[in-house]
Amino acid sequence: MSSSTPEAPSRSGEWPLWEVFVRGQHGLSHRHVGSLHAPDAEKAILNARDVYTRRNEGVSIWVVEAHRIAASAPDDKGPMYEPSNSKVYRHPTFFDIPDDVRAM
């Protein structure tokens, strides 16, 4: 954890919102578990540990300020994902599966 100076609360009196991701003991990737307010990254990690890993289920915590996350807009889902429909090789529906293959 790097130390940084605490960010002052916003005009509304709240600290920045942080999104929390935790990697479980048996998981290979981090998953989003929730959000919290904290003055800086170090405090956000400590608070996330206390709130989201109370039963020792995590081995790694990521926090990111919510305003730094870029996301696609739900209204753009058609144009965003249409190009993949023309790539039939991504969908193995046209392959012949031998009869001796039981589960695929």
PyRosetta script that sets phi, psi and omega in degrees:
from pyrosetta import init, pose_from_sequence

init()
pose = pose_from_sequence("MSSSTPEAPSRSGEWPLWEVFVRGQHGLSHRHVGSLHAPDAEKAILNARDVYTRRNEGVSIWVVEAHRIAASAPDDKGPMYEPSNSKVYRHPTFFDIPDDVRAM")
pose.set_psi(1, 130.9)
pose.set_omega(1, 177.2)
pose.set_phi(2, -91.8)
pose.set_psi(2, 144.7)
pose.set_omega(2, 178.8)
pose.set_phi(3, -88.0)
pose.set_psi(3, 138.0)
pose.set_omega(3, 177.7)
pose.set_phi(4, -139.6)
pose.set_psi(4, 159.9)
pose.set_omega(4, -179.9)
pose.set_phi(5, -73.6)
pose.set_psi(5, 138.7)
pose.set_omega(5, -179.6)
pose.set_phi(6, -61.8)
pose.set_psi(6, 137.7)
pose.set_omega(6, 177.5)
pose.set_phi(7, -80.5)
pose.set_psi(7, 136.8)
pose.set_omega(7, 179.9)
pose.set_phi(8, -67.0)
pose.set_psi(8, 146.6)
pose.set_omega(8, 175.9)
pose.set_phi(9, -57.7)
pose.set_psi(9, 149.5)
pose.set_omega(9, 179.2)
pose.set_phi(10, -67.4)
pose.set_psi(10, 177.8)
pose.set_omega(10, -179.2)
pose.set_phi(11, -58.5)
pose.set_psi(11, -29.6)
pose.set_omega(11, 179.6)
pose.set_phi(12, -77.5)
pose.set_psi(12, -3.6)
pose.set_omega(12, 178.6)
pose.set_phi(13, 88.6)
pose.set_psi(13, 4.8)
pose.set_omega(13, -179.1)
pose.set_phi(14, -103.8)
pose.set_psi(14, 147.8)
pose.set_omega(14, 172.5)
pose.set_phi(15, -74.7)
pose.set_psi(15, 166.9)
pose.set_omega(15, 178.9)
pose.set_phi(16, -61.5)
pose.set_psi(16, 152.1)
pose.set_omega(16, 176.8)
pose.set_phi(17, -87.4)
pose.set_psi(17, 131.9)
pose.set_omega(17, 179.4)
pose.set_phi(18, -117.3)
pose.set_psi(18, 137.3)
pose.set_omega(18, 173.7)
pose.set_phi(19, -94.3)
pose.set_psi(19, 138.0)
pose.set_omega(19, -172.5)
pose.set_phi(20, -114.7)
pose.set_psi(20, 132.2)
pose.set_omega(20, 177.7)
pose.set_phi(21, -124.8)
pose.set_psi(21, 134.4)
pose.set_omega(21, -178.0)
pose.set_phi(22, -126.6)
pose.set_psi(22, 138.1)
pose.set_omega(22, 172.4)
pose.set_phi(23, -102.5)
pose.set_psi(23, 122.4)
pose.set_omega(23, -179.6)
pose.set_phi(24, -74.3)
pose.set_psi(24, 166.8)
pose.set_omega(24, -178.1)
pose.set_phi(25, -60.5)
pose.set_psi(25, -31.3)
pose.set_omega(25, -177.4)
pose.set_phi(26, -110.9)
pose.set_psi(26, 8.4)
pose.set_omega(26, -179.3)
pose.set_phi(27, -97.1)
pose.set_psi(27, 158.5)
pose.set_omega(27, 178.6)
pose.set_phi(28, -103.6)
pose.set_psi(28, -14.1)
pose.set_omega(28, -178.2)
pose.set_phi(29, -133.3)
pose.set_psi(29, 159.2)
pose.set_omega(29, 176.6)
pose.set_phi(30, -79.8)
pose.set_psi(30, 148.6)
pose.set_omega(30, 175.5)
pose.set_phi(31, -130.8)
pose.set_psi(31, 148.6)
pose.set_omega(31, -179.1)
pose.set_phi(32, -70.8)
pose.set_psi(32, 128.5)
pose.set_omega(32, -178.6)
pose.set_phi(33, -117.3)
pose.set_psi(33, -14.7)
pose.set_omega(33, 179.0)
pose.set_phi(34, 159.2)
pose.set_psi(34, -166.4)
pose.set_omega(34, -176.9)
pose.set_phi(35, -134.7)
pose.set_psi(35, 158.4)
pose.set_omega(35, 173.8)
pose.set_phi(36, -158.6)
pose.set_psi(36, 163.1)
pose.set_omega(36, 176.6)
pose.set_phi(37, -101.6)
pose.set_psi(37, 138.6)
pose.set_omega(37, 178.0)
pose.set_phi(38, -156.9)
pose.set_psi(38, 155.3)
pose.set_omega(38, -177.6)
pose.set_phi(39, -73.8)
pose.set_psi(39, -26.0)
pose.set_omega(39, -178.6)
pose.set_phi(40, -156.7)
pose.set_psi(40, 175.2)
pose.set_omega(40, -175.9)
pose.set_phi(41, -63.6)
pose.set_psi(41, -41.8)
pose.set_omega(41, -179.0)
pose.set_phi(42, -61.1)
pose.set_psi(42, -46.0)
pose.set_omega(42, 178.7)
pose.set_phi(43, -67.7)
pose.set_psi(43, -34.1)
pose.set_omega(43, 178.3)
pose.set_phi(44, -63.6)
pose.set_psi(44, -41.4)
pose.set_omega(44, 178.5)
pose.set_phi(45, -65.5)
pose.set_psi(45, -43.9)
pose.set_omega(45, 179.4)
pose.set_phi(46, -64.0)
pose.set_psi(46, -43.7)
pose.set_omega(46, 178.2)
pose.set_phi(47, -65.3)
pose.set_psi(47, -39.3)
pose.set_omega(47, 178.5)
pose.set_phi(48, -63.0)
pose.set_psi(48, -40.0)
pose.set_omega(48, 176.9)
pose.set_phi(49, -58.9)
pose.set_psi(49, -46.1)
pose.set_omega(49, -177.9)
pose.set_phi(50, -68.2)
pose.set_psi(50, -37.0)
pose.set_omega(50, -175.0)
pose.set_phi(51, -86.4)
pose.set_psi(51, -42.5)
pose.set_omega(51, -169.3)
pose.set_phi(52, -106.8)
pose.set_psi(52, -5.0)
pose.set_omega(52, 178.9)
pose.set_phi(53, -132.6)
pose.set_psi(53, 45.9)
pose.set_omega(53, -176.8)
pose.set_phi(54, -68.0)
pose.set_psi(54, -22.3)
pose.set_omega(54, -177.0)
pose.set_phi(55, -109.3)
pose.set_psi(55, 29.3)
pose.set_omega(55, 179.2)
pose.set_phi(56, 56.6)
pose.set_psi(56, 31.7)
pose.set_omega(56, -178.2)
pose.set_phi(57, -86.1)
pose.set_psi(57, -8.6)
pose.set_omega(57, -177.8)
pose.set_phi(58, -108.1)
pose.set_psi(58, 151.1)
pose.set_omega(58, 174.3)
pose.set_phi(59, -119.8)
pose.set_psi(59, -12.2)
pose.set_omega(59, 179.9)
pose.set_phi(60, -154.7)
pose.set_psi(60, 139.7)
pose.set_omega(60, 179.5)
pose.set_phi(61, -124.9)
pose.set_psi(61, 133.0)
pose.set_omega(61, 170.6)
pose.set_phi(62, -114.7)
pose.set_psi(62, 140.6)
pose.set_omega(62, 170.6)
pose.set_phi(63, -129.3)
pose.set_psi(63, 143.7)
pose.set_omega(63, 177.6)
pose.set_phi(64, -143.1)
pose.set_psi(64, 136.7)
pose.set_omega(64, 178.2)
pose.set_phi(65, -61.3)
pose.set_psi(65, 132.0)
pose.set_omega(65, -175.0)
pose.set_phi(66, -57.3)
pose.set_psi(66, -36.8)
pose.set_omega(66, -176.7)
pose.set_phi(67, -71.4)
pose.set_psi(67, -10.1)
pose.set_omega(67, 178.8)
pose.set_phi(68, -91.3)
pose.set_psi(68, -4.6)
pose.set_omega(68, -179.3)
pose.set_phi(69, -85.6)
pose.set_psi(69, 128.3)
pose.set_omega(69, 175.2)
pose.set_phi(70, -101.3)
pose.set_psi(70, 135.3)
pose.set_omega(70, -177.6)
pose.set_phi(71, -140.6)
pose.set_psi(71, 152.8)
pose.set_omega(71, 174.6)
pose.set_phi(72, -75.1)
pose.set_psi(72, 154.8)
pose.set_omega(72, 179.8)
pose.set_phi(73, -85.7)
pose.set_psi(73, 138.3)
pose.set_omega(73, 178.9)
pose.set_phi(74, -56.0)
pose.set_psi(74, -31.9)
pose.set_omega(74, 179.4)
pose.set_phi(75, -68.0)
pose.set_psi(75, -18.5)
pose.set_omega(75, -178.7)
pose.set_phi(76, -91.7)
pose.set_psi(76, 8.9)
pose.set_omega(76, -173.3)
pose.set_phi(77, -62.4)
pose.set_psi(77, -34.1)
pose.set_omega(77, 177.8)
pose.set_phi(78, -63.5)
pose.set_psi(78, -62.6)
pose.set_omega(78, -179.5)
pose.set_phi(79, -61.8)
pose.set_psi(79, -30.6)
pose.set_omega(79, -177.0)
pose.set_phi(80, -67.7)
pose.set_psi(80, -39.2)
pose.set_omega(80, -172.8)
pose.set_phi(81, -108.7)
pose.set_psi(81, -6.3)
pose.set_omega(81, 179.1)
pose.set_phi(82, -58.2)
pose.set_psi(82, -40.4)
pose.set_omega(82, -178.4)
pose.set_phi(83, -56.3)
pose.set_psi(83, -28.9)
pose.set_omega(83, -179.2)
pose.set_phi(84, -72.7)
pose.set_psi(84, -20.0)
pose.set_omega(84, 179.0)
pose.set_phi(85, -66.6)
pose.set_psi(85, -25.9)
pose.set_omega(85, -178.6)
pose.set_phi(86, -85.4)
pose.set_psi(86, -0.6)
pose.set_omega(86, -178.3)
pose.set_phi(87, -104.9)
pose.set_psi(87, 77.5)
pose.set_omega(87, -173.8)
pose.set_phi(88, -62.3)
pose.set_psi(88, -24.9)
pose.set_omega(88, -179.3)
pose.set_phi(89, -64.6)
pose.set_psi(89, -14.8)
pose.set_omega(89, 177.9)
pose.set_phi(90, -79.1)
pose.set_psi(90, -15.7)
pose.set_omega(90, -178.1)
pose.set_phi(91, -117.9)
pose.set_psi(91, 111.0)
pose.set_omega(91, -174.0)
pose.set_phi(92, -78.3)
pose.set_psi(92, 38.5)
pose.set_omega(92, -177.0)
pose.set_phi(93, -78.9)
pose.set_psi(93, -15.8)
pose.set_omega(93, -176.6)
pose.set_phi(94, -99.5)
pose.set_psi(94, 6.1)
pose.set_omega(94, 178.4)
pose.set_phi(95, -87.4)
pose.set_psi(95, 142.0)
pose.set_omega(95, 173.5)
pose.set_phi(96, -83.3)
pose.set_psi(96, 127.7)
pose.set_omega(96, 179.8)
pose.set_phi(97, -101.6)
pose.set_psi(97, 124.2)
pose.set_omega(97, 179.6)
pose.set_phi(98, -58.7)
pose.set_psi(98, 148.8)
pose.set_omega(98, -178.6)
pose.set_phi(99, -62.7)
pose.set_psi(99, -29.8)
pose.set_omega(99, -177.8)
pose.set_phi(100, -77.1)
pose.set_psi(100, -6.1)
pose.set_omega(100, 174.5)
pose.set_phi(101, -87.4)
pose.set_psi(101, 113.1)
pose.set_omega(101, -172.5)
pose.set_phi(102, -84.8)
pose.set_psi(102, -48.1)
pose.set_omega(102, -176.7)
pose.set_phi(103, -123.1)
pose.set_psi(103, 133.2)
pose.set_omega(103, -179.6)
pose.set_phi(104, -135.1)
pose.dump_pdb("model.pdb")
